[in-house]
Amino acid sequence: MSEVCSDIVLLVYQNVLIISACSHFRRIILNNPKKRNALSLAMLNSLREDILTDLDNNNLRVIIISAQGPVFSSGHDLKELTSAQGREYHTSVFQACSEVMAAIQDAPVPVIAMVNGIATAAGCQLVASCDIAVATDKSTFATPGVNVGLFCSTPGVALGRAVPRKVAMEMLFTGRPITAHEALLHGLVSKVVSEAHLEEETLGIARRVCESSRPVVAMGKAAFQRQMAQPRDVAYTTATAVMVDNLSLRDGQEGIRAFIEKRRPVWTNSDEKAHD
């Protein structure tokens, strides 16, 4: 198992996020509970920066996003969306949000949402955009924008790719929240646990990811995202090429040799090739 440090360093960034770092994890904690961790433009810009920073560091294997307080995130700050702010500002808010969601899915390491509370609108979008989501049994998820006259169109992009179409449409048309167990049933979250076990379960998944080769995981994540947008036959062509490329990695060959020799693999965690 890869070594994971137990010492966590906490940094407060503009009273918006707490960033904690250890040897292989980056933990991003939304830290504006008085405003229900609303995804203001400042919050979004900070979140994007903290996802993208040092992504090429081979020691980074997992990013975990969580939140302080009873609300994971209530979505956009509606005070930023009044006519007084203007169309250009509104566009910058939604563009920044889209860039955050794309950064999560384009990151070469898995991004895990650790949810303990309410996730609504763009907050629900954030959960849906993550590769894995672990939630407590008290958590709820909703896209209630329609009830305040602002349909959750951008959250619908991530939601519609995470849950069945009719489930997404009901959530978008009614704004009705779903429970954590309903979210699990429909594929919005990966696991539901008690609040007491949330940290343990999330870190357990992260540690398991750390046991694998970083470039192998990165290659697999990128391929999965790409093929999901392709027709079946094209997806198989894409996946076939990726598996052949995976075999050319030194870590790809090391894993096979270790299996044959009945030993643990020793990863290089680099993009070194074993053959052309």
C-alpha atoms as an extended CHARMM CRD file, in Angstrom:
* protein
*
       276  EXT
         1         1  MET       CA              0.0000000000        0.0000000000        0.0000000000  PROA      1               0.0000000000
         2         2  SER       CA              1.2460000000        3.4730000000       -0.7850000000  PROA      2               0.0000000000
         3         3  GLU       CA              2.3220000000        5.4510000000        2.2330000000  PROA      3               0.0000000000
         4         4  VAL       CA             -0.1030000000        8.1900000000        3.2140000000  PROA      4               0.0000000000
         5         5  CYS       CA              0.9540000000       10.7380000000        5.7750000000  PROA      5               0.0000000000
         6         6  SER       CA             -1.1450000000       11.3880000000        8.8520000000  PROA      6               0.0000000000
         7         7  ASP       CA             -0.0200000000       14.9970000000        9.3180000000  PROA      7               0.0000000000
         8         8  ILE       CA             -2.4390000000       17.4230000000        7.7180000000  PROA      8               0.0000000000
         9         9  VAL       CA             -1.5290000000       21.0330000000        7.0110000000  PROA      9               0.0000000000
        10        10  LEU       CA             -4.4980000000       23.4010000000        6.8810000000  PROA      10              0.0000000000
        11        11  LEU       CA             -4.3800000000       26.6570000000        4.9630000000  PROA      11              0.0000000000
        12        12  VAL       CA             -7.1780000000       29.2190000000        4.7840000000  PROA      12              0.0000000000
        13        13  TYR       CA             -7.4580000000       30.8780000000        1.3890000000  PROA      13              0.0000000000
        14        14  GLN       CA             -9.4650000000       34.1360000000        1.4330000000  PROA      14              0.0000000000
        15        15  ASN       CA            -11.8350000000       32.6220000000        4.0090000000  PROA      15              0.0000000000
        16        16  VAL       CA            -13.2980000000       30.6030000000        1.1620000000  PROA      16              0.0000000000
        17        17  LEU       CA            -11.5100000000       27.2780000000        1.1340000000  PROA      17              0.0000000000
        18        18  ILE       CA             -9.3750000000       25.2560000000        3.4490000000  PROA      18              0.0000000000
        19        19  ILE       CA             -6.7180000000       23.3310000000        1.6190000000  PROA      19              0.0000000000
        20        20  SER       CA             -5.1020000000       20.3860000000        3.3160000000  PROA      20              0.0000000000
        21        21  ALA       CA             -2.2510000000       18.4400000000        1.8310000000  PROA      21              0.0000000000
        22        22  CYS       CA             -0.5100000000       15.2190000000        2.6520000000  PROA      22              0.0000000000
        23        23  SER       CA              1.7940000000       12.9770000000        0.6930000000  PROA      23              0.0000000000
        24        24  HSD       CA             -0.7500000000       11.7160000000       -1.8610000000  PROA      24              0.0000000000
        25        25  PHE       CA             -4.0680000000       13.4300000000       -1.0360000000  PROA      25              0.0000000000
        26        26  ARG       CA             -5.2280000000       16.9560000000       -1.6900000000  PROA      26              0.0000000000
        27        27  ARG       CA             -8.2380000000       17.8390000000        0.4390000000  PROA      27              0.0000000000
        28        28  ILE       CA            -10.2980000000       20.8510000000       -0.5740000000  PROA      28              0.0000000000
        29        29  ILE       CA            -12.8340000000       21.9010000000        2.0510000000  PROA      29              0.0000000000
        30        30  LEU       CA            -15.5200000000       24.4730000000        1.2080000000  PROA      30              0.0000000000
        31        31  ASN       CA            -15.3550000000       26.7750000000        4.1870000000  PROA      31              0.0000000000
        32        32  ASN       CA            -18.0940000000       29.4020000000        4.0670000000  PROA      32              0.0000000000
        33        33  PRO       CA            -20.8500000000       27.7480000000        6.1350000000  PROA      33              0.0000000000
        34        34  LYS       CA            -22.5020000000       31.0750000000        7.0440000000  PROA      34              0.0000000000
        35        35  LYS       CA            -23.3700000000       31.4420000000        3.3550000000  PROA      35              0.0000000000
        36        36  ARG       CA            -24.2070000000       27.7570000000        2.9840000000  PROA      36              0.0000000000
        37        37  ASN       CA            -20.9770000000       27.2610000000        1.0350000000  PROA      37              0.0000000000
        38        38  ALA       CA            -22.5030000000       29.0800000000       -1.9140000000  PROA      38              0.0000000000
        39        39  LEU       CA            -20.4770000000       28.8290000000       -5.0960000000  PROA      39              0.0000000000
        40        40  SER       CA            -19.8190000000       32.5330000000       -5.5030000000  PROA      40              0.0000000000
        41        41  LEU       CA            -17.5030000000       33.6780000000       -8.2690000000  PROA      41              0.0000000000
        42        42  ALA       CA            -14.7150000000       34.0010000000       -5.6950000000  PROA      42              0.0000000000
        43        43  MET       CA            -15.3790000000       30.4860000000       -4.4300000000  PROA      43              0.0000000000
        44        44  LEU       CA            -15.4210000000       29.0810000000       -7.9570000000  PROA      44              0.0000000000
        45        45  ASN       CA            -12.1830000000       30.8170000000       -8.9500000000  PROA      45              0.0000000000
        46        46  SER       CA            -10.4810000000       29.5400000000       -5.8080000000  PROA      46              0.0000000000
        47        47  LEU       CA            -11.8340000000       26.0300000000       -6.2980000000  PROA      47              0.0000000000
        48        48  ARG       CA            -10.6270000000       25.9320000000       -9.8940000000  PROA      48              0.0000000000
        49        49  GLU       CA             -7.1560000000       27.1130000000       -8.8780000000  PROA      49              0.0000000000
        50        50  ASP       CA             -6.9040000000       24.5640000000       -6.0790000000  PROA      50              0.0000000000
        51        51  ILE       CA             -7.9110000000       21.7120000000       -8.3720000000  PROA      51              0.0000000000
        52        52  LEU       CA             -5.4930000000       22.6920000000      -11.1400000000  PROA      52              0.0000000000
        53        53  THR       CA             -2.4650000000       23.5960000000       -9.0020000000  PROA      53              0.0000000000
        54        54  ASP       CA              0.4310000000       21.1490000000       -9.3060000000  PROA      54              0.0000000000
        55        55  LEU       CA             -1.6560000000       18.5030000000      -11.0670000000  PROA      55              0.0000000000
        56        56  ASP       CA              1.4680000000       17.1060000000      -12.7310000000  PROA      56              0.0000000000
        57        57  ASN       CA              3.0560000000       16.2600000000       -9.3790000000  PROA      57              0.0000000000
        58        58  ASN       CA              3.4860000000       12.4730000000       -9.4010000000  PROA      58              0.0000000000
        59        59  ASN       CA              2.9490000000       12.3740000000       -5.6390000000  PROA      59              0.0000000000
        60        60  LEU       CA             -0.6380000000       13.5980000000       -6.0490000000  PROA      60              0.0000000000
        61        61  ARG       CA             -2.9910000000       10.6390000000       -6.4600000000  PROA      61              0.0000000000
        62        62  VAL       CA             -6.4080000000       11.7590000000       -5.1790000000  PROA      62              0.0000000000
        63        63  ILE       CA             -8.3560000000       14.9870000000       -4.6310000000  PROA      63              0.0000000000
        64        64  ILE       CA            -11.1150000000       14.9960000000       -2.0010000000  PROA      64              0.0000000000
        65        65  ILE       CA            -13.7400000000       17.7730000000       -1.8970000000  PROA      65              0.0000000000
        66        66  SER       CA            -15.7940000000       18.2380000000        1.2800000000  PROA      66              0.0000000000
        67        67  ALA       CA            -17.4020000000       21.0850000000        3.2170000000  PROA      67              0.0000000000
        68        68  GLN       CA            -17.7170000000       22.6560000000        6.6310000000  PROA      68              0.0000000000
        69        69  GLY       CA            -21.1880000000       22.9290000000        8.1460000000  PROA      69              0.0000000000
        70        70  PRO       CA            -24.5460000000       21.2570000000        7.5140000000  PROA      70              0.0000000000
        71        71  VAL       CA            -24.7140000000       22.2910000000        3.8460000000  PROA      71              0.0000000000
        72        72  PHE       CA            -22.2480000000       20.8220000000        1.3530000000  PROA      72              0.0000000000
        73        73  SER       CA            -23.1310000000       23.6200000000       -1.0550000000  PROA      73              0.0000000000
        74        74  SER       CA            -26.3350000000       25.5090000000       -1.8280000000  PROA      74              0.0000000000
        75        75  GLY       CA            -25.1900000000       26.3110000000       -5.3550000000  PROA      75              0.0000000000
        76        76  HSD       CA            -24.6590000000       29.7470000000       -6.8620000000  PROA      76              0.0000000000
        77        77  ASP       CA            -24.8750000000       32.8820000000       -4.7390000000  PROA      77              0.0000000000
        78        78  LEU       CA            -28.1830000000       34.3130000000       -5.9780000000  PROA      78              0.0000000000
        79        79  LYS       CA            -27.1370000000       37.8240000000       -4.9120000000  PROA      79              0.0000000000
        80        80  GLU       CA            -24.6060000000       37.6680000000       -7.7400000000  PROA      80              0.0000000000
        81        81  LEU       CA            -27.3270000000       36.8520000000      -10.2600000000  PROA      81              0.0000000000
        82        82  THR       CA            -29.5210000000       39.9510000000      -10.0190000000  PROA      82              0.0000000000
        83        83  SER       CA            -29.9420000000       42.4130000000      -12.8950000000  PROA      83              0.0000000000
        84        84  ALA       CA            -27.6770000000       44.8500000000      -11.0530000000  PROA      84              0.0000000000
        85        85  GLN       CA            -24.6950000000       42.6070000000      -11.8180000000  PROA      85              0.0000000000
        86        86  GLY       CA            -25.3670000000       42.5160000000      -15.5390000000  PROA      86              0.0000000000
        87        87  ARG       CA            -25.1230000000       39.9390000000      -18.3040000000  PROA      87              0.0000000000
        88        88  GLU       CA            -21.3280000000       39.9610000000      -18.5670000000  PROA      88              0.0000000000
        89        89  TYR       CA            -20.9120000000       39.1900000000      -14.8780000000  PROA      89              0.0000000000
        90        90  HSD       CA            -23.5700000000       36.4670000000      -15.0490000000  PROA      90              0.0000000000
        91        91  THR       CA            -21.7300000000       34.8800000000      -17.9630000000  PROA      91              0.0000000000
        92        92  SER       CA            -18.4600000000       34.9170000000      -16.0140000000  PROA      92              0.0000000000
        93        93  VAL       CA            -20.1280000000       33.1050000000      -13.0840000000  PROA      93              0.0000000000
        94        94  PHE       CA            -21.4980000000       30.2790000000      -15.2010000000  PROA      94              0.0000000000
        95        95  GLN       CA            -18.3160000000       30.0470000000      -17.2760000000  PROA      95              0.0000000000
        96        96  ALA       CA            -16.2130000000       29.7400000000      -14.1130000000  PROA      96              0.0000000000
        97        97  CYS       CA            -18.5580000000       27.0440000000      -12.8130000000  PROA      97              0.0000000000
        98        98  SER       CA            -18.3200000000       25.0950000000      -16.0670000000  PROA      98              0.0000000000
        99        99  GLU       CA            -14.5360000000       25.3340000000      -15.9420000000  PROA      99              0.0000000000
       100       100  VAL       CA            -14.4900000000       23.9180000000      -12.4000000000  PROA      100             0.0000000000
       101       101  MET       CA            -16.6370000000       20.9470000000      -13.4090000000  PROA      101             0.0000000000
       102       102  ALA       CA            -14.4940000000       20.3240000000      -16.4960000000  PROA      102             0.0000000000
       103       103  ALA       CA            -11.3100000000       20.5640000000      -14.4130000000  PROA      103             0.0000000000
       104       104  ILE       CA            -12.6160000000       17.8420000000      -12.1010000000  PROA      104             0.0000000000
       105       105  GLN       CA            -13.3330000000       15.4740000000      -14.9480000000  PROA      105             0.0000000000
       106       106  ASP       CA            -10.1450000000       16.3310000000      -16.8600000000  PROA      106             0.0000000000
       107       107  ALA       CA             -7.8670000000       15.9610000000      -13.8230000000  PROA      107             0.0000000000
       108       108  PRO       CA             -5.4600000000       13.0150000000      -14.1600000000  PROA      108             0.0000000000
       109       109  VAL       CA             -6.3360000000       11.8120000000      -10.6470000000  PROA      109             0.0000000000
       110       110  PRO       CA             -9.6980000000       10.7010000000       -9.2420000000  PROA      110             0.0000000000
       111       111  VAL       CA            -11.7300000000       13.4120000000       -7.5140000000  PROA      111             0.0000000000
       112       112  ILE       CA            -13.9200000000       12.2490000000       -4.6250000000  PROA      112             0.0000000000
       113       113  ALA       CA            -16.8370000000       14.2090000000       -3.1560000000  PROA      113             0.0000000000
       114       114  MET       CA            -17.2610000000       13.6510000000        0.5810000000  PROA      114             0.0000000000
       115       115  VAL       CA            -20.7900000000       14.8650000000        1.3010000000  PROA      115             0.0000000000
       116       116  ASN       CA            -22.3640000000       15.4120000000        4.6950000000  PROA      116             0.0000000000
       117       117  GLY       CA            -25.4630000000       17.5360000000        4.2570000000  PROA      117             0.0000000000
       118       118  ILE       CA            -27.4440000000       19.3470000000        1.5970000000  PROA      118             0.0000000000
       119       119  ALA       CA            -26.1930000000       19.6830000000       -1.9790000000  PROA      119             0.0000000000
       120       120  THR       CA            -28.4150000000       21.7780000000       -4.2050000000  PROA      120             0.0000000000
       121       121  ALA       CA            -28.2680000000       23.2950000000       -7.6950000000  PROA      121             0.0000000000
       122       122  ALA       CA            -24.5810000000       23.8760000000       -8.5880000000  PROA      122             0.0000000000
       123       123  GLY       CA            -23.7000000000       22.0800000000       -5.3390000000  PROA      123             0.0000000000
       124       124  CYS       CA            -25.4720000000       19.0060000000       -6.6920000000  PROA      124             0.0000000000
       125       125  GLN       CA            -23.6820000000       19.6190000000       -9.9940000000  PROA      125             0.0000000000
       126       126  LEU       CA            -20.3710000000       19.5380000000       -8.1200000000  PROA      126             0.0000000000
       127       127  VAL       CA            -21.1980000000       16.1400000000       -6.6230000000  PROA      127             0.0000000000
       128       128  ALA       CA            -22.3570000000       14.7930000000       -9.9940000000  PROA      128             0.0000000000
       129       129  SER       CA            -19.1370000000       15.9600000000      -11.6460000000  PROA      129             0.0000000000
       130       130  CYS       CA            -16.8550000000       14.1170000000       -9.2260000000  PROA      130             0.0000000000
       131       131  ASP       CA            -15.5840000000       10.6640000000      -10.1530000000  PROA      131             0.0000000000
       132       132  ILE       CA            -16.7000000000        9.1200000000       -6.8530000000  PROA      132             0.0000000000
       133       133  ALA       CA            -19.1060000000       10.4470000000       -4.2260000000  PROA      133             0.0000000000
       134       134  VAL       CA            -19.4880000000        9.1930000000       -0.6650000000  PROA      134             0.0000000000
       135       135  ALA       CA            -22.4330000000       10.6400000000        1.2630000000  PROA      135             0.0000000000
       136       136  THR       CA            -23.8990000000       10.3470000000        4.7250000000  PROA      136             0.0000000000
       137       137  ASP       CA            -27.3830000000        8.9740000000        5.1470000000  PROA      137             0.0000000000
       138       138  LYS       CA            -28.6480000000       12.4250000000        6.1640000000  PROA      138             0.0000000000
       139       139  SER       CA            -27.4840000000       14.0730000000        2.9250000000  PROA      139             0.0000000000
       140       140  THR       CA            -29.9910000000       15.2810000000        0.3260000000  PROA      140             0.0000000000
       141       141  PHE       CA            -29.6380000000       16.3970000000       -3.2790000000  PROA      141             0.0000000000
       142       142  ALA       CA            -31.7800000000       18.7560000000       -5.3530000000  PROA      142             0.0000000000
       143       143  THR       CA            -31.8670000000       21.0600000000       -8.3670000000  PROA      143             0.0000000000
       144       144  PRO       CA            -34.5000000000       23.5410000000       -7.1440000000  PROA      144             0.0000000000
       145       145  GLY       CA            -33.7020000000       26.4480000000       -9.4470000000  PROA      145             0.0000000000
       146       146  VAL       CA            -37.0570000000       26.1570000000      -11.2170000000  PROA      146             0.0000000000
       147       147  ASN       CA            -38.7690000000       27.1630000000       -7.9630000000  PROA      147             0.0000000000
       148       148  VAL       CA            -37.0100000000       30.5470000000       -7.9280000000  PROA      148             0.0000000000
       149       149  GLY       CA            -37.3830000000       31.1690000000      -11.6510000000  PROA      149             0.0000000000
       150       150  LEU       CA            -33.9100000000       29.9950000000      -12.7140000000  PROA      150             0.0000000000
       151       151  PHE       CA            -33.9530000000       26.5360000000      -14.2920000000  PROA      151             0.0000000000
       152       152  CYS       CA            -30.8760000000       24.4820000000      -13.3540000000  PROA      152             0.0000000000
       153       153  SER       CA            -29.6530000000       24.1710000000      -16.9340000000  PROA      153             0.0000000000
       154       154  THR       CA            -25.9210000000       23.9800000000      -16.1830000000  PROA      154             0.0000000000
       155       155  PRO       CA            -26.3870000000       21.5820000000      -13.2370000000  PROA      155             0.0000000000
       156       156  GLY       CA            -28.4770000000       19.5090000000      -15.6380000000  PROA      156             0.0000000000
       157       157  VAL       CA            -25.3940000000       18.8510000000      -17.7720000000  PROA      157             0.0000000000
       158       158  ALA       CA            -23.6540000000       16.9400000000      -14.9690000000  PROA      158             0.0000000000
       159       159  LEU       CA            -26.8410000000       15.5260000000      -13.4650000000  PROA      159             0.0000000000
       160       160  GLY       CA            -28.0690000000       14.1540000000      -16.7900000000  PROA      160             0.0000000000
       161       161  ARG       CA            -24.7840000000       12.2990000000      -17.2210000000  PROA      161             0.0000000000
       162       162  ALA       CA            -24.9050000000       10.8310000000      -13.7240000000  PROA      162             0.0000000000
       163       163  VAL       CA            -28.4870000000        9.5930000000      -13.3470000000  PROA      163             0.0000000000
       164       164  PRO       CA            -31.1610000000        8.2090000000      -15.6890000000  PROA      164             0.0000000000
       165       165  ARG       CA            -32.8250000000       10.8170000000      -17.9010000000  PROA      165             0.0000000000
       166       166  LYS       CA            -36.2700000000       10.6090000000      -16.2890000000  PROA      166             0.0000000000
       167       167  VAL       CA            -34.8270000000       10.9260000000      -12.7970000000  PROA      167             0.0000000000
       168       168  ALA       CA            -32.8630000000       13.9980000000      -13.8830000000  PROA      168             0.0000000000
       169       169  MET       CA            -35.9090000000       15.5370000000      -15.5320000000  PROA      169             0.0000000000
       170       170  GLU       CA            -38.0920000000       15.0360000000      -12.4570000000  PROA      170             0.0000000000
       171       171  MET       CA            -35.4280000000       16.6440000000      -10.2590000000  PROA      171             0.0000000000
       172       172  LEU       CA            -35.0540000000       19.5500000000      -12.6880000000  PROA      172             0.0000000000
       173       173  PHE       CA            -38.7880000000       20.1140000000      -13.2930000000  PROA      173             0.0000000000
       174       174  THR       CA            -39.9570000000       19.8270000000       -9.6800000000  PROA      174             0.0000000000
       175       175  GLY       CA            -36.9520000000       20.8250000000       -7.5990000000  PROA      175             0.0000000000
       176       176  ARG       CA            -37.8700000000       17.9900000000       -5.2340000000  PROA      176             0.0000000000
       177       177  PRO       CA            -34.9140000000       16.8050000000       -3.1390000000  PROA      177             0.0000000000
       178       178  ILE       CA            -33.9030000000       13.1760000000       -3.1530000000  PROA      178             0.0000000000
       179       179  THR       CA            -32.4470000000       11.3120000000       -0.2070000000  PROA      179             0.0000000000
       180       180  ALA       CA            -28.9560000000        9.8720000000       -0.0680000000  PROA      180             0.0000000000
       181       181  HSD       CA            -30.3600000000        6.3730000000       -0.5810000000  PROA      181             0.0000000000
       182       182  GLU       CA            -32.3290000000        7.5330000000       -3.6380000000  PROA      182             0.0000000000
       183       183  ALA       CA            -29.1430000000        9.1760000000       -4.9140000000  PROA      183             0.0000000000
       184       184  LEU       CA            -27.3360000000        5.8700000000       -4.4480000000  PROA      184             0.0000000000
       185       185  LEU       CA            -30.1000000000        3.9650000000       -6.2300000000  PROA      185             0.0000000000
       186       186  HSD       CA            -29.9130000000        6.2880000000       -9.2420000000  PROA      186             0.0000000000
       187       187  GLY       CA            -26.1110000000        6.5220000000       -9.4090000000  PROA      187             0.0000000000
       188       188  LEU       CA            -25.5730000000       10.0890000000       -8.2120000000  PROA      188             0.0000000000
       189       189  VAL       CA            -23.4280000000        8.8430000000       -5.3110000000  PROA      189             0.0000000000
       190       190  SER       CA            -21.2140000000        5.7860000000       -4.9410000000  PROA      190             0.0000000000
       191       191  LYS       CA            -21.7790000000        4.8990000000       -1.2770000000  PROA      191             0.0000000000
       192       192  VAL       CA            -23.9820000000        5.9470000000        1.6300000000  PROA      192             0.0000000000
       193       193  VAL       CA            -22.6000000000        5.6460000000        5.1490000000  PROA      193             0.0000000000
       194       194  SER       CA            -23.3130000000        6.9720000000        8.6180000000  PROA      194             0.0000000000
       195       195  GLU       CA            -21.8330000000       10.3230000000        9.5490000000  PROA      195             0.0000000000
       196       196  ALA       CA            -19.4740000000        8.5620000000       11.9590000000  PROA      196             0.0000000000
       197       197  HSD       CA            -17.9820000000        6.4980000000        9.1120000000  PROA      197             0.0000000000
       198       198  LEU       CA            -17.8330000000        9.1400000000        6.3600000000  PROA      198             0.0000000000
       199       199  GLU       CA            -14.1840000000       10.0620000000        6.8130000000  PROA      199             0.0000000000
       200       200  GLU       CA            -13.0820000000        6.4670000000        7.2660000000  PROA      200             0.0000000000
       201       201  GLU       CA            -14.8970000000        5.2720000000        4.1340000000  PROA      201             0.0000000000
       202       202  THR       CA            -13.7110000000        8.1490000000        1.9730000000  PROA      202             0.0000000000
       203       203  LEU       CA            -10.0810000000        7.8620000000        3.0290000000  PROA      203             0.0000000000
       204       204  GLY       CA            -10.2800000000        4.0970000000        2.5800000000  PROA      204             0.0000000000
       205       205  ILE       CA            -11.2300000000        4.5790000000       -1.0730000000  PROA      205             0.0000000000
       206       206  ALA       CA             -8.4930000000        7.1760000000       -1.4990000000  PROA      206             0.0000000000
       207       207  ARG       CA             -5.8730000000        4.8630000000       -0.0140000000  PROA      207             0.0000000000
       208       208  ARG       CA             -6.9750000000        2.0620000000       -2.3200000000  PROA      208             0.0000000000
       209       209  VAL       CA             -6.4920000000        4.3600000000       -5.3260000000  PROA      209             0.0000000000
       210       210  CYS       CA             -2.9990000000        5.1650000000       -4.0340000000  PROA      210             0.0000000000
       211       211  GLU       CA             -2.0550000000        1.4830000000       -4.2970000000  PROA      211             0.0000000000
       212       212  SER       CA             -2.2310000000        1.6980000000       -8.0890000000  PROA      212             0.0000000000
       213       213  SER       CA              0.0900000000        3.3080000000      -10.6280000000  PROA      213             0.0000000000
       214       214  ARG       CA             -0.6840000000        6.9940000000      -11.1730000000  PROA      214             0.0000000000
       215       215  PRO       CA             -0.1570000000        6.9640000000      -14.9810000000  PROA      215             0.0000000000
       216       216  VAL       CA             -2.2980000000        3.8350000000      -15.3260000000  PROA      216             0.0000000000
       217       217  VAL       CA             -5.1190000000        5.4810000000      -13.3620000000  PROA      217             0.0000000000
       218       218  ALA       CA             -4.7280000000        8.7220000000      -15.3280000000  PROA      218             0.0000000000
       219       219  MET       CA             -4.8290000000        6.9060000000      -18.6550000000  PROA      219             0.0000000000
       220       220  GLY       CA             -7.8670000000        4.9140000000      -17.5910000000  PROA      220             0.0000000000
       221       221  LYS       CA             -9.7910000000        7.9260000000      -16.3160000000  PROA      221             0.0000000000
       222       222  ALA       CA             -9.1660000000        9.9210000000      -19.4910000000  PROA      222             0.0000000000
       223       223  ALA       CA            -10.1860000000        6.9800000000      -21.6650000000  PROA      223             0.0000000000
       224       224  PHE       CA            -13.3600000000        6.3720000000      -19.6810000000  PROA      224             0.0000000000
       225       225  GLN       CA            -14.4420000000        9.9990000000      -20.0030000000  PROA      225             0.0000000000
       226       226  ARG       CA            -13.6830000000       10.0220000000      -23.7220000000  PROA      226             0.0000000000
       227       227  GLN       CA            -15.4430000000        6.7890000000      -24.6400000000  PROA      227             0.0000000000
       228       228  MET       CA            -18.5950000000        7.6890000000      -22.7000000000  PROA      228             0.0000000000
       229       229  ALA       CA            -19.2880000000       10.4060000000      -25.2620000000  PROA      229             0.0000000000
       230       230  GLN       CA            -18.7480000000        8.0590000000      -28.2270000000  PROA      230             0.0000000000
       231       231  PRO       CA            -20.9440000000        5.5460000000      -30.0700000000  PROA      231             0.0000000000
       232       232  ARG       CA            -20.3520000000        1.9340000000      -29.0260000000  PROA      232             0.0000000000
       233       233  ASP       CA            -18.0980000000        0.8390000000      -31.8970000000  PROA      233             0.0000000000
       234       234  VAL       CA            -16.0140000000        4.0230000000      -31.7190000000  PROA      234             0.0000000000
       235       235  ALA       CA            -15.7670000000        3.5820000000      -27.9420000000  PROA      235             0.0000000000
       236       236  TYR       CA            -14.3690000000        0.0680000000      -28.3740000000  PROA      236             0.0000000000
       237       237  THR       CA            -11.8230000000        1.3650000000      -30.8940000000  PROA      237             0.0000000000
       238       238  THR       CA            -10.7910000000        4.0630000000      -28.4260000000  PROA      238             0.0000000000
       239       239  ALA       CA            -10.5680000000        1.6390000000      -25.5110000000  PROA      239             0.0000000000
       240       240  THR       CA             -8.6010000000       -0.9090000000      -27.5420000000  PROA      240             0.0000000000
       241       241  ALA       CA             -5.9750000000        1.6790000000      -28.4660000000  PROA      241             0.0000000000
       242       242  VAL       CA             -5.7380000000        2.8280000000      -24.8490000000  PROA      242             0.0000000000
       243       243  MET       CA             -5.2360000000       -0.7180000000      -23.5470000000  PROA      243             0.0000000000
       244       244  VAL       CA             -2.4310000000       -1.2720000000      -26.0630000000  PROA      244             0.0000000000
       245       245  ASP       CA             -0.8590000000        2.0290000000      -24.9540000000  PROA      245             0.0000000000
       246       246  ASN       CA             -1.2910000000        0.9630000000      -21.3170000000  PROA      246             0.0000000000
       247       247  LEU       CA              0.6400000000       -2.2420000000      -22.0330000000  PROA      247             0.0000000000
       248       248  SER       CA              3.5320000000       -0.2070000000      -23.4130000000  PROA      248             0.0000000000
       249       249  LEU       CA              3.9680000000        1.5730000000      -20.0730000000  PROA      249             0.0000000000
       250       250  ARG       CA              6.7040000000        0.2890000000      -17.7870000000  PROA      250             0.0000000000
       251       251  ASP       CA              4.1180000000        0.1300000000      -14.9940000000  PROA      251             0.0000000000
       252       252  GLY       CA              1.7840000000       -1.8580000000      -17.2420000000  PROA      252             0.0000000000
       253       253  GLN       CA              4.4290000000       -4.5130000000      -17.7610000000  PROA      253             0.0000000000
       254       254  GLU       CA              5.5040000000       -4.4020000000      -14.1120000000  PROA      254             0.0000000000
       255       255  GLY       CA              1.9510000000       -5.1590000000      -12.9730000000  PROA      255             0.0000000000
       256       256  ILE       CA              1.7060000000       -8.1720000000      -15.2710000000  PROA      256             0.0000000000
       257       257  ARG       CA              5.1090000000       -9.4990000000      -14.2070000000  PROA      257             0.0000000000
       258       258  ALA       CA              4.2320000000       -9.0340000000      -10.5310000000  PROA      258             0.0000000000
       259       259  PHE       CA              0.9990000000      -10.9850000000      -11.0170000000  PROA      259             0.0000000000
       260       260  ILE       CA              2.8000000000      -13.8340000000      -12.7770000000  PROA      260             0.0000000000
       261       261  GLU       CA              5.5640000000      -13.8840000000      -10.1580000000  PROA      261             0.0000000000
       262       262  LYS       CA              3.0320000000      -13.6750000000       -7.2970000000  PROA      262             0.0000000000
       263       263  ARG       CA              4.4890000000      -10.5540000000       -5.7200000000  PROA      263             0.0000000000
       264       264  ARG       CA              3.4400000000       -6.9710000000       -5.1200000000  PROA      264             0.0000000000
       265       265  PRO       CA              4.1670000000       -4.5950000000       -8.0090000000  PROA      265             0.0000000000
       266       266  VAL       CA              6.7320000000       -1.8490000000       -7.5930000000  PROA      266             0.0000000000
       267       267  TRP       CA              5.3810000000        1.1050000000       -9.5260000000  PROA      267             0.0000000000
       268       268  THR       CA              7.5530000000        3.7790000000      -11.1160000000  PROA      268             0.0000000000
       269       269  ASN       CA              4.5360000000        6.1420000000      -11.2220000000  PROA      269             0.0000000000
       270       270  SER       CA              6.0530000000        7.6450000000      -14.3340000000  PROA      270             0.0000000000
       271       271  ASP       CA              5.2000000000        7.6610000000      -18.0220000000  PROA      271             0.0000000000
       272       272  GLU       CA              8.2800000000        5.5570000000      -18.8510000000  PROA      272             0.0000000000
       273       273  LYS       CA              7.7330000000        3.1210000000      -21.7220000000  PROA      273             0.0000000000
       274       274  ALA       CA              8.6410000000       -0.5550000000      -21.6240000000  PROA      274             0.0000000000
       275       275  HSD       CA              8.3790000000       -0.7900000000      -25.3880000000  PROA      275             0.0000000000
       276       276  ASP       CA              7.1470000000        1.2200000000      -28.3690000000  PROA      276             0.0000000000
